[in-house]
Amino acid sequence: RYVFYPHQVGGHFRMVKPAPGTRLEVELPLRPQREHRKTSGSEQAFARSNVSSGESCQINGSSIVLKPFDEHEAQFYCHTLSDEQLSSLQPFVPLFYGTKKLNREQIEVLAFSHMEAADKLPGHLPPDVDRADRESKRKYIVLEDLGGSATQPCFLDLKVGCRQRSVRHDTKKRAHMARKAVKSTSATLGFRVCGMQCLDKKSGQVQRFDKYWGQKVTPESMSKTLSMFFSLGLDEELGPLEGVSAALVEAVVDKLGRLESILQQLPGKRFWGSSLLIFFDGGAAQEGNLGSCMSSVRVKIIDFANFQDIGGDVPDLEYLCGISNARVFLQELLHGRPLDSPPANQLVPPPPAEVQDLEQENARQLFKDAKTTLLGFMCDDDAEDDEGHLVSNAQTISGATGRTLLREIAPRHMVIPEGCDTGDRSPSNSMGSLFG
């Protein structure tokens, strides 16, 4: 049995995980995969022995999550991370346990079992699985679930980079992504809030904020947003963070500093479209259990479907810009600076967009040339885009498309796109004042 992942705060398509109390048999990756565990406060890496394609093993369902399969992302985990140069990045990448296929019956049961009254929109109908999902199986990559053992998982998803890039983007798509970045903090700060799940210590309730909410966060309201996440709610009395909240921020700042140093030593690697996932156990923080709370802190890079190695001797300056500026905002929380204005003098300015624009164009041309060689005919730049990639890979769990897709995704969002008459489903938003 499988259930939808209840703590997903970002991404377009639903992740799933085995039902509580179950174990999962997975197909192991092709090459040995290095893992990281904490031993006496330090992270140590070791390689799983006897790991090869086609072999299987069983793992506890509570410790993993299934993400819809993407060939490029799977290649990153299976092959790229075995690269000696990228081995230093291992502590900041989720553990990869291989792949898993769900059959059509499992997908149908999953889709229909989730149709609970609390999640239904007015006029919400079950997904048309028979018509939309023509595949007998659906493939997933199996990753560690950072919140598997937490009592109150708190997640902050930051989309890093001055704009979203991909070799699959044609001219029209690239222009759209440039305009989209200007409307959020991506173009100025190098990162934006893509989703957040945090605990409100006053009400004891979990609050969830989606990417539409995150797009409204401005440089002026970014500090308040981050403070709400680490302080378990927005305090009326503003000042330097103290206690567990301060310790959380200090731990994340330290990890971001180490990650920044690693990325500076990775020339030619482009982490296009990836996010930074920050996690801690809000339950332990609320109880004031400093030891448990600190041991739960994780900072991971996720979403590698658009990772590229373009060569050259320059690291990913757009990604580094975002990491550095996120660290600056967090350091300001520790110092008690005013939360209604960005620390302008300390922020790293975004690098010239033209540099990575050219890198993206060159990488796309190589991608098209390789595809032409494989298919035997030329690919039209403006006709292809990434539609085929989305159709073949990034479908919803039910396989729904069009309006059915919108109905299925909508319950996961706290903000419904304009033009969709779905009734009043917006929860009370304690952060509404941040955006005017």
Secondary structure, DSSP 8 states (H G I E B T S, - for coil): -EEE-TT--S-SS--EEE-TT-EEEEE--SS--EEEEEETTEEEEEE-SS--TT-EEEEEGGGEEEEE--HHHHHHHHTGGGSTGGGGGGGGS--EEEEEEEEHHHHHHHHHHT--GGG--TT-----HHHH---SEEEEEEEE-TTTT-SSEEEEEEEESSS---TT--HHHHHHHHHHHHTSSHHHHSEEEEEEEEE-TTT--EEEE-HHHHTT--TTTHHHHHHHHHTTS--SS-----HHHHHHHHHHHHHHHHHHHHHHT-TTEE-TT-EEEEEEEHHHHHHT-HHHHHHH-EEEEE--TT-EE--SS---HHHHHHHHHHHHHHHHHHHT--TTS--GGGS-----HHHHHHHHHHHHHHHHHHHHHHHSS---HHHHTTHHHHHHT---TT---HHHHHHHHGGG-SS--TT----S-----TTGGGG-
